[in-house]
Amino acid sequence: MTVFAALTRASIKANTRDAVTIFFTFAFPLVFLVIFGLIFRGQKVVETGNGYIDFIAPGLLSWGLANAASFGVSFTLMQWRRDDLLRLIRLTPARLSEVVLSRLVIAAIIGLAQCLLFIGVATIPLFGMHVSGRWPLALPMMLLGVTTFLGLGLIIGAVSNTPEAVSAIGNCVVIPMAFLSGSFIPVELMPEWLRTVSNAMPMRHLLDGLVYALAGAGEARDYGIACLVLAGFTIVFTGIGLRMFRWSNNV
């Protein structure tokens, strides 16, 4: 078994044993989907003819993907570093890239499961989401979003030495971004200057891509721009995160 396969297998076992964390990773954003879905049940967007749920589900899904990817890697790396597991891993043939890629596999699996769960719940008759024929495009967008926020999680995990620090920093970054990116509040209701600010946030582009893929709204050009922007954020965040990476709290 390769080092990468061993790290991935160990990470999967560790994650599946933590049933409480797994439950709330999926349940927390799903609760918001149910609440907003019931509030806006049956209402439609006049401009496009889509139901509100067609936009609510991608918005909350983008927040859920960002939340799971960024917190998943930051909490894990902080815990491994505090327990000296990273220092032990460093003594093996494992490379830093293999450590990060093993976490990416976990994040991608969780992201795919979130997508399937969200779409499954949103499309039941109670909520009535209509998924467009472009839905396969949601998969590469999901993967790009996960890698982007995994890079952000590397940065958060590098500067945090306690679970409290990870939670504080992560929430201060992800929650305001969710509001300003349109995951909770449509960007059309925001002042013009806030719309400009939201364009500088990766979650806005993840949301735009998912709306195009799942709701069929927008243009192909918007989807292409979203892919390029997320790829750029991935390179920047991952580069910074790897640069800041610490094998031990004593470094």
N, C-alpha and C positions, 0 to 999 in steps of 0.2 A: 504494500500500500504506500502511495506517495505521501509526502508531508502534507501537501494541500488536501488530499482526500482524508487524511487522518484528522486534520484540523477541522474540516467541514463536518465530518462525522461526529466528532466530539462536540462541536457547537450545536448541531442538530439535537443531539441527546440532551445537552444542557438546557436548550430552549424548550424542548417538549416536556421535560421534567417540571418546569416552572409553569404549572397549569394556571395559576392566578394571573401572571403576567400575560400569558397567551390569551386568556379570556378577555382581559381588559384592552389588550391591543386591538381586538376585533369589536368588542362590545361598546367601547367608549364612543368611537365615531358613528357606530351603527345606531346608538341611542339618538344622536342628533338627526340622523337620516329619518328615523321614525317620527320624531317630533316635528321637523320641518315638513315631512311628507304629509302628515295629518293636517298641519296648519294650512298648507297650500293645496290640499287635495282637490283635484278637479279644475284648478285654475290654469289658464293658459297665457302664454306670452303672445300678445297681439301681433308683434312684428314678425314672428317666425311661425306661429301656430303651434309651437311645442308646448307641452305642459310644463309647469314650473319644476316638476320633479325631474324633467329631462336635464335641467341645469343644476338643480340642487344636488343630485347624486354625484355628478362629476366634481362639483365643488368640494363636497365633504369627503369624497374619495381622495382628492388631491391632498387635502389636509391630513387624512388618515395615513396615506403613503409617506408623506413628509415626516409625520410624527413617528411612525414606526421605524423608518430607516434611520433618522437622525438620533433618536433616543436609543434604539437598539444597539448601534455600534458604540455610541458614547458611553452608555452605562457599562457595556461589556469591557471595553478597553480600560475604563477607569477601575473597574473591579479587578480585572486581571493584573493591572499594574499595582494596585494596592495590595493584592494577595501574592505578589511576586511571581505570578504565573508567566507574565511576559518575560521576566528575566530568565526563567527556566526554559521558555520557548527559544529565547535567543541563543541558548547553549546548544540547541539542536541544529540540524541543517536547514531549519525553516527560515525563509526569507520574509522580510516585511511585506512584500507584495503578496505572498501566499497567505499571510495572516489577514490582510485586507480583502483579498479575493474570497476567502472562506466566509467572511462576514457578508460580502456582497451576495453570495449564493443564498445565505439565510434570508437576507433582506428581500431578495427577488422572489423566493418561495412565499414569504409572508405577504409581499405585495400582490402576487398573483392570486393568493387565497382571498385577500381583501377585495380585489376586483370582482372575483366570482361571487363572493358573498354579497357585496353591495349591489351588483347588477341583479342577482337573484332576488334579493329582498325588494329592490325598487321596482321590479317588473311584475310583482304580484298584483292582482286586480285592485287591491286596496289602494295602491299608490299609482299604478298604471304608467310606469315609465316605458317609453317606446325607444328601443335601441335601433340605431340606424344600421344600414348595411356596411358602413365603414368601420364597424366595431373591431375588426382585426388590427386596425391602426392604433388601438388603445394599448396593445401589448408592448410595442417598442417605446411608446410614450411613457408607459408605466415603468419600464426598465430604465429609461433615461432619467425619469424623476427619482427613482430609487437610488441610482448611482450619484445623482447630484446631491441629494440629502444625506447619503452615506458620507460623501466628502465633507459636508458641513458637520456631520456627527464626529468625524475624525478630529476636527478642530475643537469642538466642544469637549470631547473626551481628553484631548491633549492638555487643555487648560484647567480641567476639573480634577480634584483629588478626592472628592467625596460625592456620595449620591445626591446630597442636598445641592451641591454646586452644579452637578449635571442638570438636575431638575430646574433650578433657578435660571441658569443660562439658557437651557433649551427652551423653556417656556417663554422667556423674554424675547427669544428670536422667532420661534415658530408661530406662537399665537398671534402677535401683532401682524406677522406676515400673512397669516390666514385671513384676517379681517381686511387688510389692505389689498390683498390679491383677488378678492371677490369670492372666496370660499364660503363666507357667511353672508356677506352683503354684496349685492351686484355692483360692479364698478360703475355702472351707468348712473347710480345714485350718488356717486362721490363727486366732489369738486374737481375741476379740470386738473388742478395741480396734483391732487392725490392720484388721479389716473396716471399721470406722468410718472409719479413715484412708484406706482405698482408695476410699471413696465420694467423697473430695475430689479424686480424680485423674481426668483426662479419659480415660486409657486404659481404666480400669475400665468406663466408660460406653460406650466404643467396643466393648469386648469384649461387654458385655451385649447391645448392639444387634445385633452380628454373630451371637451365639449364638441370639438369637430368630429372626433371619432365615434363617440357614443350618441350624441344628440343630432349629429348631422348638420350643425349650425356653423357658420363661418365659411372661410374659403381655404382651399388647399395651400395657398400661400401662407396663411396664418399658421397652419400645421407645420409647414416647412421651417418657418421662422422659429416656432417654438422648439423644434428639434435642435436647430443650430444654437439657439440661446442656451438651452439646457446642456448641450454638449460643451459649450464654453464654460458655463458655471461648474460643470463636473471637473474639467481640467484645472480651473482656478482653485476650487475648494479642495480637491484631492491633492493638488500640488502643495498648497499651504498646510493641509493636514499631515501629509507625509513629512514635510519639513519640520513641523512642530512635534512630531511623534516622539514619545519617550518610552523606553523600555522599563524604566523604574522611576519612582517618585524622588529618588535621590539624585537623579541626573539634573 
